[in-house]
Amino acid sequence: MPFKPEELPLIESYFQSYCDKKNNPEIYEKLHLDYEIDNQSIILLEVRQHWQDPTRETRSEVAKIKYIRSSNIWKLYWMRQDLKWHLYEPHPEASSYVTLLEVVDRDEYCCFYG
């Protein structure tokens, strides 16, 4: 079930603000952080210029934060080398996406930003 229409503006505002803080305007065209919403998940993306064709871009998934409405909990995932999402075991869940985004930002085990 997708996010409710009344939930989306706050989520979008928060994630856009997070991305804006992380992005460097001087290299924005070459590298920036973005997000997309897919049903009950928010996926952080690293967007880069394609190395052979600067008119194209590549999008790499950084982290996935998923809302489990039935238990009112948010879960954090990272993408392993098998290109599948795995629960981030050091801090797998929280009561808000704000807390999980702080975990992603700290990136203590270099799973999200390397």
N, C-alpha and C positions, 0 to 999 in steps of 0.2 A: 504494500500500500504506500503510495507516494506521500511526501510531506503534505500537511494540510496547507491550504492557501494562506492562512494567517501565520503559519510558522515560517514560510519561505522568506519574507522580507528580512527578518532578523538574522536568519542563517546566512543569507546571501550578503547582507551588510557586514556581518562579522568576518566571513571568509574573504570577502573582497578587501576589507581593511587589513587583514593579516597578509594577504598577497601584496598589497600596496606597500606595506612596511618592509617586506622582504625584497621587493624589486628595486633594482638600481636603474634610475631613468637613463643613465648614460649608456647602458648596454641592453636596454629593454628589448630592442629589435632582435638582438642576438640570443638573449637568455632572459626568461622571466618565469615567475611562478603564477599559476592559474588554478582554477578549480572547476569542477563540473558536478552537477547533482544528478544522481541516477536513482530514482525511486526513494529509498530510505537511506541512501549513502551519499556522502560527499567525498569526492576523490580529488586530492591535490595532485597537480601536474607540473612537471618541469617542461617548459616550452623552449625549444632551441631552433635556431636557423639550421636547415639541412646543410650538412658539410659540403655537398656537391652543388647544391642549388639554393642560393640565398632567398629565392622567392618562395620556397617551401619551408615548412616547419615540421619538426618532430615533437611528439608529445610523449613524455615518459611519466608513468604513474609513480608518485612518491609515497603516498599514504592513503588509506581509506578509513573513513570514520562512518560507522553504520549505526543507525538508531533501531533498537529493538523495542517497538512500541508496547508489546505485550508485557515486558518486564520493566519498561521505562528506564532503559540503560543504553549507553553508547559504547560501542566496541571499536577498538583500534586494530587495524591490520597493516602489515607491511608485505611487500612483494619480494619473495625469495628468488634464488637463481632459477627455480623451476617455473618462474613466471606465473605463479599462483599466489593468491592472497593467503597469508597466514596470520593468525591472531598474534599480536605483539605481546609475548609472554611477560616481559618485565612489568608491563602496565596494560593489561588487556581490556579493561573497561573502566568506566567512570559514570557519574550521574549527569555529566554535561560534556558537550563537545569542546567547550572552552578548555577544560582540564586536559583533554586528549590532545588538543592542538598545542598546548604548552609542552606536553611530552614530546610531540613531533619536533617542536622548535628546539628543545634541549638536545635531542638526538644523541643520548648518552652512549649508545652502542653503534652509532654510525649506520643505522639501518635505513634511514630515510634520505638523508642528504649525502651520505658517504663519508 
